Amino acid sequence: MDLLIKDALILTFDEEDRVIQNGYVLIRNGIIAEVGEEAFKVEKGVNLIDVKGRVLLPGLINMHTHLYSSLARGMPFPQVNSFYDILERIWWKLDKALDEEDIYLSALLGLMDSVRRGVTTLFDHHSSPNFTRGSLDIIEKAVRDVGVRASLSYEVTDRNGRKKRDEAIEENVRFIEKVKGDSRVKSTFGLHASFTLSEETLEICVEKKGSLNVGFHIHVAEGPEDEEDSIRKYNERVVERLSRWGILGEKSLLIHGVHLDRREIEILRDTKTPLIHNPSSNLNNAVGMAPLTQMLKNSIVIGLGTDGFGEDILGEMKNAFLLLKHGEKDPNIGVEAFGFLKNNSRLASLHFGKTLGRIEKGALGDVVLYDYKPPTPLNEKTVFPHLFFGLSLLIPDTVVVGGEVIYEKGRFLKVDEDEILRKTMTRAQKIWEKL
């Protein structure tokens, strides 16, 4: 059924950041068919939502997360001395503990958290070395059950041995081929990070990806260990190494980039490779601040992700804003973070082959409604402050994906939240006991 949303205060997130007062959006066959200000005649067979002045945004996009980390909330963490310690003593133990049910429940939980934060499209980077084959199918089921969109990948690494490495490679290839032409679920080719990937493994991955027409999804220079390893083993920095293997490009997603130097940034520029910034995770892991100002000067497309540190992408925009100011000791900058949020639309649209993250004719019909009453003028010049100080503090009232309402007034319409939470409570305890 077609959906008409009327009497909305629309933040389009388009090139002009238009704000439409008393506007309407008509979604037909999952696509935005009309957007306007004047009254729209309601046709027979059209589902009507009169939002009475509530704020409407395009569905938000998270360019990097780890759904499998969802069951770690509240998990006791050991004392750690470095970023490598964090990986080895926490996350590499957690991913080995996951079985089929854990993968499904953690995905459901992370996806529900995403919807509660207005996220309707996300890019997941998965790892479960003791249940690799078919793991992306399990996450895909959770994505379809909740009703969102996602691009899924499996993390290839050498740290678990050759057999599990080969299983990870084949899981990527199999799933990429499976979802060709799908409008709801896509895929990238997942890689962990340079320091856990040998020359042999990169060669196999590049060969296997071949003409699959997807990019790679890889952590880059998150901690200093990644650069140190690359220099010691290959006498080149991480981005130089990835460039040598042909892993860069506009469809690849490089995550973090905290320790990149000027030459590496120039390589990203020359290869049109985007960088996904994860400010909250970087702060939590104490790995440092990415050289964002240098990247901006080189016209790098910077997007935003959460790295599994929650799913609040508007919160990431806020932290990116504050971190820029703090890192550069300049109170006059930071609004660039809104550009990072909008870049997620540009990047996701490239991967999905349809416009996402905008309210405009022809875009996919993913929208989010907030019960927000602006206390001051909300127009093209004031969108960012209202996002920062107002909307980012709220939970959406209604979430629509492809013209279908999937969340309304605190209730998920396609899954039973209470039943899921009963199961996650039990499974989380069992996982923690394994660690």
C-alpha positions as CSV (number, residue, x, y, z in Angstrom):
1,M,0.0,0.0,0.0
2,D,1.2,3.5,-0.8
3,L,1.9,5.8,2.2
4,L,1.2,9.5,2.4
5,I,2.7,11.5,5.3
6,K,1.3,15.0,5.6
7,D,1.6,18.2,7.6
8,A,5.3,17.4,8.4
9,L,8.2,19.7,9.1
10,I,10.6,18.1,6.6
11,L,14.4,18.2,6.8
12,T,15.4,16.9,3.4
13,F,19.2,16.5,3.8
14,D,19.4,17.3,0.1
15,E,22.1,19.4,-1.5
16,E,20.5,22.6,-0.3
17,D,19.4,21.2,3.1
18,R,15.9,22.4,2.3
19,V,13.4,22.6,5.1
20,I,9.8,22.2,4.0
21,Q,7.2,23.7,6.4
22,N,3.8,21.9,6.4
23,G,5.1,19.4,3.8
24,Y,4.0,16.0,2.6
25,V,5.8,12.9,1.3
26,L,4.1,10.3,-0.8
27,I,5.8,6.9,-0.9
28,R,4.7,4.6,-3.7
29,N,6.1,1.1,-4.3
30,G,8.7,1.8,-1.7
31,I,10.0,4.9,-3.5
32,I,9.4,8.6,-2.7
33,A,7.1,9.6,-5.5
34,E,6.3,13.2,-4.4
35,V,7.6,15.8,-2.0
36,G,6.0,19.2,-1.6
37,E,4.4,21.9,0.4
38,E,0.9,22.3,-1.0
39,A,-1.9,20.1,0.2
40,F,-2.0,16.7,-1.5
41,K,-5.3,15.0,-2.4
42,V,-5.5,11.7,-0.6
43,E,-6.3,9.0,-3.2
44,K,-8.2,5.8,-2.4
45,G,-6.0,3.0,-1.2
46,V,-3.3,5.3,0.2
47,N,-2.4,4.9,3.9
48,L,-2.4,8.3,5.5
49,I,-0.2,9.5,8.5
50,D,-1.1,13.1,9.6
51,V,1.9,14.0,11.7
52,K,0.6,17.4,12.8
53,G,3.8,19.3,12.5
54,R,6.2,16.7,13.7
55,V,9.7,16.6,12.2
56,L,10.5,14.2,9.4
57,L,14.0,13.2,8.4
58,P,15.4,10.7,5.9
59,G,16.2,7.4,7.5
60,L,19.7,7.6,9.0
61,I,22.7,5.5,7.9
62,N,25.5,3.9,9.9
63,M,28.5,3.2,7.7
64,H,30.3,0.8,10.1
65,T,29.1,-1.3,13.0
66,H,29.6,-4.7,14.6
67,L,26.2,-6.2,15.5
68,Y,27.8,-9.2,17.1
69,S,29.0,-6.9,19.9
70,S,25.4,-6.2,21.1
71,L,25.5,-8.9,23.8
72,A,28.6,-7.4,25.4
73,R,26.6,-4.6,27.1
74,G,27.4,-4.8,30.8
75,M,30.1,-7.6,30.2
76,P,32.9,-7.3,32.8
77,F,36.1,-6.1,31.0
78,P,39.6,-7.0,32.1
79,Q,42.4,-4.5,32.7
80,V,44.1,-3.6,29.4
81,N,47.3,-1.8,28.6
82,S,47.0,-1.2,24.8
83,F,44.6,-1.3,21.9
84,Y,46.0,-4.8,21.0
85,D,45.1,-5.9,24.5
86,I,41.5,-4.7,23.9
87,L,41.3,-6.8,20.8
88,E,43.0,-9.9,22.2
89,R,41.5,-10.0,25.7
90,I,37.9,-8.8,24.8
91,W,36.7,-8.9,21.2
92,W,38.7,-11.8,19.9
93,K,37.4,-13.9,22.8
94,L,33.8,-12.7,22.3
95,D,33.6,-13.5,18.6
96,K,34.9,-17.1,19.2
97,A,32.2,-17.6,21.8
98,L,29.3,-17.0,19.4
99,D,27.1,-19.8,18.1
100,E,24.1,-19.6,15.6
101,E,21.6,-18.4,18.2
102,D,24.0,-15.8,19.6
103,I,24.6,-14.4,16.1
104,Y,20.9,-14.1,15.4
105,L,20.0,-12.6,18.8
106,S,22.9,-10.1,18.8
107,A,21.9,-9.0,15.3
108,L,18.3,-8.5,16.4
109,L,19.3,-6.5,19.4
110,G,21.7,-4.3,17.5
111,L,19.1,-3.7,14.8
112,M,16.4,-2.8,17.2
113,D,18.8,-0.3,18.9
114,S,19.5,1.1,15.4
115,V,15.9,1.6,14.7
116,R,15.4,3.4,18.0
117,R,18.1,5.8,16.9
118,G,16.5,6.4,13.5
119,V,19.0,4.2,11.7
120,T,17.3,2.4,8.8
121,T,20.5,1.4,6.8
122,L,23.7,0.0,8.3
123,F,27.0,-1.6,7.2
124,D,27.9,-4.5,9.4
125,H,31.3,-6.1,9.8
126,H,30.9,-9.6,11.3
127,S,33.1,-12.2,12.9
128,S,32.2,-15.6,14.5
129,P,35.2,-17.9,13.7
130,N,33.5,-21.0,15.3
131,F,30.4,-20.5,13.2
132,T,31.5,-18.9,9.9
133,R,29.6,-20.7,7.1
134,G,26.1,-19.3,6.8
135,S,26.6,-16.6,9.5
136,L,25.8,-13.8,7.1
137,D,22.5,-15.6,6.3
138,I,21.6,-15.5,9.9
139,I,22.2,-11.8,10.1
140,E,20.3,-11.3,6.9
141,K,17.3,-13.0,8.5
142,A,17.5,-10.6,11.4
143,V,17.7,-7.7,9.0
144,R,14.6,-8.8,7.2
145,D,12.7,-9.7,10.4
146,V,13.2,-6.2,11.8
147,G,12.6,-4.6,8.4
148,V,15.7,-2.4,7.8
149,R,18.4,-2.4,5.1
150,A,22.0,-3.6,5.6
151,S,25.2,-4.3,3.8
152,L,26.9,-7.3,5.4
153,S,30.5,-8.6,5.3
154,Y,32.6,-11.2,7.1
155,E,35.9,-10.3,8.6
156,V,38.8,-12.2,6.9
157,T,41.9,-12.6,9.2
158,D,44.9,-14.9,9.6
159,R,44.7,-14.9,13.4
160,N,42.5,-18.1,13.6
161,G,44.5,-20.2,11.1
162,R,44.3,-21.0,7.5
163,K,41.2,-23.2,7.6
164,K,39.1,-20.5,9.2
165,R,40.6,-17.9,7.0
166,D,39.5,-19.8,3.9
167,E,36.0,-20.2,5.4
168,A,35.8,-16.5,5.9
169,I,36.8,-15.7,2.4
170,E,34.3,-18.2,1.0
171,E,31.5,-16.7,3.2
172,N,32.1,-13.3,1.7
173,V,32.1,-14.6,-1.9
174,R,29.1,-16.8,-1.4
175,F,27.0,-14.0,0.2
176,I,28.1,-11.3,-2.3
177,E,26.8,-13.6,-5.1
178,K,23.7,-14.5,-3.2
179,V,22.4,-10.9,-2.7
180,K,23.2,-9.6,-6.2
181,G,20.2,-7.5,-7.3
182,D,18.6,-7.4,-3.8
183,S,17.3,-4.0,-2.8
184,R,17.2,-4.6,0.9
185,V,20.4,-6.5,1.6
186,K,23.8,-5.8,0.0
187,S,27.4,-6.9,0.8
188,T,31.0,-5.8,0.9
189,F,34.1,-8.0,1.1
190,G,35.2,-7.9,4.8
191,L,38.8,-7.8,5.9
192,H,40.0,-7.3,9.5
193,A,43.1,-5.1,9.4
194,S,46.5,-5.1,7.7
195,F,48.3,-6.4,10.8
196,T,46.3,-9.7,10.8
197,L,46.4,-10.2,7.0
198,S,49.4,-11.8,5.3
199,E,50.5,-11.1,1.7
200,E,49.1,-14.5,0.7
201,T,45.7,-13.8,2.2
202,L,45.4,-10.4,0.5
203,E,46.4,-12.0,-2.8
204,I,43.7,-14.6,-2.4
205,C,41.0,-12.0,-1.4
206,V,41.8,-9.7,-4.3
207,E,41.6,-12.7,-6.7
208,K,38.4,-14.0,-5.2
209,K,36.7,-10.6,-5.3
210,G,37.6,-10.3,-8.9
211,S,34.7,-8.9,-10.9
212,L,32.1,-9.1,-8.0
213,N,31.6,-5.3,-8.2
214,V,31.9,-4.6,-4.5
215,G,34.5,-2.9,-2.4
216,F,36.5,-4.0,0.6
217,H,35.5,-3.2,4.2
218,I,38.6,-3.0,6.4
219,H,39.9,-1.4,9.6
220,V,42.8,0.9,8.9
221,A,45.4,2.3,11.3
222,E,42.9,2.2,14.2
223,G,45.8,1.7,16.7
224,P,49.5,2.3,16.2
225,E,50.1,-1.5,16.0
226,D,48.7,-1.6,12.4
227,E,51.2,0.9,11.1
228,E,54.1,-0.5,13.1
229,D,53.4,-4.0,11.8
230,S,53.2,-2.8,8.2
231,I,56.4,-0.8,8.3
232,R,58.3,-3.7,10.1
233,K,57.2,-6.4,7.7
234,Y,56.7,-4.6,4.4
235,N,58.6,-1.4,4.7
236,E,55.5,0.6,3.8
237,R,52.6,2.1,5.7
238,V,49.2,0.5,5.7
239,V,47.5,2.6,3.0
240,E,50.5,2.1,0.8
241,R,50.3,-1.6,1.3
242,L,46.5,-1.7,0.5
243,S,47.1,0.5,-2.5
244,R,49.7,-1.9,-3.8
245,W,47.1,-4.7,-3.6
246,G,44.4,-2.7,-5.4
247,I,42.2,-2.7,-2.3
248,L,41.4,1.0,-2.4
249,G,38.7,2.8,-4.4
250,E,35.4,4.6,-4.0
251,K,33.5,1.4,-3.2
252,S,35.9,0.4,-0.4
253,L,35.3,1.5,3.2
254,L,38.4,2.3,5.2
255,I,37.5,2.4,8.9
256,H,39.1,4.7,11.5
257,G,42.3,6.0,9.9
258,V,43.5,7.4,13.2
259,H,47.2,7.0,12.5
260,L,47.4,7.9,8.8
261,D,50.1,10.3,7.7
262,R,50.1,12.9,5.0
263,R,51.2,10.6,2.2
264,E,48.5,8.0,3.0
265,I,45.9,10.7,3.0
266,E,47.1,11.8,-0.5
267,I,46.7,8.2,-1.7
268,L,43.1,8.1,-0.4
269,R,42.5,11.4,-2.3
270,D,44.0,10.1,-5.5
271,T,42.1,6.8,-5.4
272,K,38.8,8.5,-4.2
273,T,38.7,6.2,-1.2
274,P,36.3,7.2,1.6
275,L,37.2,7.1,5.3
276,I,34.7,6.2,8.0
277,H,35.2,8.1,11.2
278,N,34.1,6.4,14.5
279,P,34.7,9.1,17.2
280,S,33.0,7.4,20.2
281,S,34.9,4.1,19.7
282,N,38.2,5.9,19.2
283,L,37.6,7.9,22.4
284,N,36.7,4.7,24.3
285,N,39.7,2.8,23.1
286,A,42.0,5.8,23.7
287,V,43.6,5.3,20.3
288,G,43.8,9.0,19.3
289,M,42.1,11.3,16.9
290,A,42.0,10.9,13.2
291,P,43.7,13.7,11.2
292,L,40.3,15.0,9.9
293,T,41.4,18.5,9.1
294,Q,44.1,17.2,6.8
295,M,41.6,14.8,5.2
296,L,39.2,17.6,4.6
297,K,41.9,19.7,3.0
298,N,42.5,16.8,0.6
299,S,38.7,16.4,-0.2
300,I,38.5,13.0,1.4
301,V,34.9,11.8,1.7
302,I,34.5,11.2,5.5
303,G,31.5,9.2,6.7
304,L,30.4,8.2,10.2
305,G,30.1,4.8,11.9
306,T,29.6,3.6,15.4
307,D,32.0,0.6,15.4
308,G,29.5,-1.3,17.4
309,F,29.8,1.2,20.3
310,G,26.0,1.6,20.3
311,E,24.1,2.5,17.2
312,D,23.5,6.2,17.8
313,I,24.6,7.9,14.6
314,L,23.4,11.3,15.6
315,G,25.4,10.9,18.8
316,E,28.5,10.1,16.6
317,M,27.8,13.4,14.7
318,K,27.8,15.2,18.0
319,N,31.1,13.6,19.2
320,A,32.7,14.3,15.8
321,F,31.7,17.9,16.2
322,L,33.2,18.2,19.7
323,L,36.3,16.2,18.9
324,L,37.1,18.4,16.0
325,K,37.0,21.5,18.2
326,H,38.9,19.8,21.0
327,G,41.6,18.2,18.8
328,E,42.3,21.4,16.8
329,K,41.8,23.7,19.8
330,D,39.6,25.8,17.5
331,P,36.0,26.8,18.7
332,N,35.1,28.0,15.2
333,I,35.1,24.5,13.5
334,G,33.1,21.4,14.0
335,V,30.0,21.9,11.8
336,E,31.8,19.7,9.2
337,A,30.4,16.8,11.2
338,F,27.0,17.4,9.7
339,G,28.7,16.9,6.3
340,F,30.1,13.6,7.6
341,L,26.5,12.5,8.4
342,K,25.3,13.6,4.9
343,N,28.2,11.8,3.3
344,N,26.7,8.5,4.7
345,S,23.9,9.1,2.2
346,R,26.3,9.5,-0.7
347,L,28.3,6.4,0.2
348,A,25.3,4.2,0.9
349,S,23.6,5.3,-2.3
350,L,26.7,4.2,-4.2
351,H,26.5,0.7,-2.6
352,F,22.8,0.2,-2.9
353,G,22.4,1.7,-6.4
354,K,19.5,3.9,-5.2
355,T,19.3,7.2,-3.4
356,L,19.3,6.8,0.4
357,G,19.4,9.3,3.2
358,R,17.5,12.1,1.4
359,I,13.9,13.2,1.1
360,E,13.6,13.8,-2.6
361,K,11.7,12.3,-5.5
362,G,13.1,8.9,-6.6
363,A,14.9,8.2,-3.2
364,L,14.1,5.0,-1.3
365,G,11.1,5.6,1.0
366,D,12.9,5.4,4.3
367,V,11.9,8.2,6.7
368,V,11.9,8.9,10.5
369,L,9.5,11.0,12.4
370,Y,10.3,12.8,15.7
371,D,7.9,14.4,18.1
372,Y,10.0,17.5,18.2
373,K,8.6,21.0,18.7
374,P,11.3,23.5,17.7
375,P,11.7,26.2,20.4
376,T,13.4,28.5,17.9
377,P,13.3,28.9,14.1
378,L,14.1,25.7,12.2
379,N,15.2,26.5,8.6
380,E,18.0,25.9,6.2
381,K,20.5,27.9,8.3
382,T,19.6,26.2,11.6
383,V,19.3,22.5,10.7
384,F,22.5,21.5,12.4
385,P,21.9,23.2,15.8
386,H,18.5,21.6,16.0
387,L,20.0,18.2,15.2
388,F,22.7,18.7,17.8
389,F,20.8,20.2,20.7
390,G,17.3,18.8,20.0
391,L,16.7,15.8,17.8
392,S,19.8,13.9,18.9
393,L,18.4,13.7,22.4
394,L,15.2,12.0,21.3
395,I,13.9,8.6,20.3
396,P,12.0,8.6,17.0
397,D,8.2,8.3,17.2
398,T,7.8,6.5,13.9
399,V,10.3,4.7,11.6
400,V,9.4,3.8,8.0
401,V,11.4,1.7,5.6
402,G,10.4,1.3,2.0
403,G,7.0,2.8,2.8
404,E,6.3,0.3,5.6
405,V,6.0,1.4,9.2
406,I,8.3,-0.9,11.2
407,Y,8.4,1.1,14.5
408,E,5.7,3.3,16.1
409,K,5.3,4.9,19.5
410,G,7.9,2.7,21.2
411,R,6.7,-0.6,19.6
412,F,8.3,-2.7,16.9
413,L,5.7,-3.9,14.5
414,K,7.5,-6.9,12.9
415,V,9.3,-8.5,15.9
416,D,8.4,-9.3,19.5
417,E,10.8,-7.2,21.5
418,D,9.9,-8.7,24.9
419,E,10.5,-12.2,23.7
420,I,13.9,-11.2,22.1
421,L,15.0,-9.6,25.4
422,R,14.1,-12.7,27.4
423,K,16.4,-14.7,25.1
424,T,19.2,-12.2,25.0
425,M,19.3,-12.0,28.8
426,T,20.0,-15.8,29.0
427,R,22.4,-15.9,26.1
428,A,24.5,-13.0,27.2
429,Q,25.1,-14.6,30.6
430,K,26.2,-17.8,28.9
431,I,28.6,-16.0,26.6
432,W,30.1,-14.1,29.6
433,E,30.6,-17.3,31.4
434,K,32.5,-18.7,28.4
435,L,35.0,-15.8,28.6
